[in-house]
Amino acid sequence: MKDFETLEKKLGIKFKNKDLLTQAFTHRSYLNENLDFKLEHNERLEFLGDAVIELIVTEHLYKEFPEKPEGELTNWRAALVNAKMLMSVAEELGFNDFLLLSKGESKEVGKARAYILANTFEALLGALYLDSGYKPCDEFLKKYLLIKLAEIIKEGSYKDSKSKFQECSQEKVSITPNYKVMKESGPDHDKKFVVGVFLEDELVAEGQGSSKQEAEEDAATTALEVKNWK
């Protein structure tokens, strides 16, 4: 079993119920190979953690930037809570060393691992909320996630790829992009979508994601690279 005490020390948190911390790092695939494992996988904690993160980030933005309109705050929040950012922070914090995965899943890299890391970050916040309440979650997110905001504002990376691609398409070729689901696979709890982004009849790029919105964003990111419109 992983040494979660080391992780607690590293993150500056202390769980009263250690099982909650272990469960936050337990991927569904691990249970398939460890039938006697006493805990559930982390998907319900992920569901809760997603809401906890969104509330804390929203409250912080609302209080810290009273002069900013709702639209701008929404964009900043989206840049902070998206899968790419959560994966990046989880990676920085060394979550890879603590994931409980099946042998097959542990060999996966790239996008598959990125989603697992982002989901684990959400699950950890769900677990911390159940174990210790709102305040430790607030402190944790201020320490590790909200500090990314200054960089996001400076770089303008809060503008999502779909918005950027639409702006560029209309400006450069006077066409509004449209998105189409090319492929859908997997069970309800683990859907995968492949979406194509088109300029009229031209398929510019495809993207993948666990939701249509995620796949569209991924497709738009690739399309910006394909067209060299960065």
N, C-alpha and C positions, 0 to 999 in steps of 0.2 A: 504493500500500500504506500501511496505517496506520503511524504512528510509535510503535511499541511501546517504544522507548527512553524516551519521555516517560512512558509508563505505569509502566515499571520504576522510574524515579526517583520518581514520585508515590507508588508503593506501598512503596518501600524494599526492593525485591527485585532480584536480578540473575540472569538465566538464562544458563547456559553454552550450552545448546542453544536458540537463538532460535526455531527451528522449532516447538518444543513450545509456546512462548508464543503464537505465531501460530495454531497448530492449536487451542488452547484457545478462541479467539475465532471459530473458523470454523464457521458454521452449515451444516447439510446443504444448504440451499437455495443457498448461494453456489457450491457445486461444480457445480450444474446450469447455471449461467450462465458458469462459468469452467472449461471442460473441460481446459485446460492447467495448471491449478493443481496444484502438485506435492504438496500435503499432503492428509491425510484430514480429514474433519469431526471435530467434538469429542466425539462421543457415547461413544466408548470411554474417553476421558479423564474425561468426566462420570461414568461408571460407577465408575472408580477413585476419583475425587475425593469422591464421595458416601461411600465407605467410610472414606477418610482423615479427612474432617470428623467423621463419626460417632465414630470412635475417639478423636480428639483431644478433642472436646467431652466424651465419656464419661469419659475419663481425668481431665480437669480437674475435672468435677463430683464424681467419686469421691474425688479427693484433697482438694479444697477444702471439701467438706461431709460429713465423716465421720459426722456425727450424723443426716443425712437418710436416710429410708427409700428403697428402690428406686423405689417408685411416684412419689414427688415428684421424684426425680432424672430419671425417665423423662419426666415432664411438662415439666420445664425443658428437657431436651434436645430434645424435640419442638418446643418454642417457638423454640429457637435454630436448628434445622436445617431448618425447614419452608421451602417455596418462597417464601412471602411475606417471611420474614425475609431469606433469601439474596438475593432480588430487591431488597429495600430497601437492603441493604448494597452490592450491586453498583451500584445507581443512585447512591448516595452517593459511590462511588469513581469514578464517571464511565465505567463500562464501556460505556455506550451509544455513546460516541465511537469505540470500537475494534472493535465487532462487524463481522464480515464476513458480510453477508447478501445475498440476492438483491434485485433492485430491488423486487419485490412485497413481500417480507418486511420490507424496511426501512421500508415505509409503514405496517406494522401497529403498532398501539398497544394499550394496555389489557392484557388477560389474555395475549394471544399474546406480546407483548413481555416481559411479566413472567416467563413460563415460560422464555423464551430467556435472560433475564438470570440467573435462578436456576441454570439448567443451565450457563451459562458460568462462574458462580462455582465450581460443583463441578468443572468441567473445568480451571479454572485451578489448583485445589488438586491435582488429579490430575497436571497437568503439572509443578507445582512439586515434588511428591513424587518424580516420576521424575527430574527434573533435579538436585535438591539434597537429597532425603531428608526425614526426619521433622522435624528441628529447625526449619528455615525455615517449614514448614507450621504447626508449633506456634506459632511466634512471630507469624506472619501472622494466625492465627485469634484469638490472645489480643489482638492489637492492634485488629482490626477487627470481630470477631464476638462474642467472649466478653464484651466490655465492655458488650454489650446486656443482659446477664443481670440486672444490678441493677434496670434499668427494668422488665424482664419480671416480676420478683418483686414489685416495688412496685405495679405496675398489676394484678397477678393475671392477666395475659394468657396465662400458661402453661396456663390452663384452656382446652382446645380448645372450639370452638363446638358440636361434637356433644355433649360432656359438659354444657355450659351449657344447650343446648336441651332435653336430656333432663331435667335437674334442674328447669328451669322448667315443662316440660310436665307432669311428674308432680306438681309442687307446685300449679300453677294449674288444670289441667283433669283431673288424674288419668289421663292417657293417656301411654303410652310411644310415642315416635315410631318409625316404620318407614321404611326407605329402599328405593327401587325404581329400577333402571336404566331410564330412559325411552328412551335412544338411545345407540347405540355406533357410532362411525365411524372411518375412517382405517386405514392399514396397521398391521401388528403393531408396528413400531418407533415409531409415532407415533399411538397410539390416543387418541381423545377420547371421554369419557363424559359423558352428561347424566343426572343422578340427581335424582329427586323425593323430598322428605321429606313424609310424610303423618302426620296425626293421625287415626287410624282411616281414614275415606274422604276426608277433606279434604286436598287437595294444598296445602300451605302455601307451598312454594317449590321452585325447581329450582336446581341448581348444576352447574358444569362442571369438568372436570379431566382430566389425562392418566392418572389411575388412578381406580378406583371410590372409594377412600378420600379422594382429593383432592376429587372431585366431591361426595361426601357432606359433607365439611367445608365446602365452599363453599355447599352447599344449607342447611346448618344456620346458617351465618353470615347468609345472606339471611333465613332463617326468623325468626331473632331480631329482625331489623329489621322484618320484616312484622308480627310480633306485638307489636313495641315492648317486648320483654322484655330489652333490653340492661341 
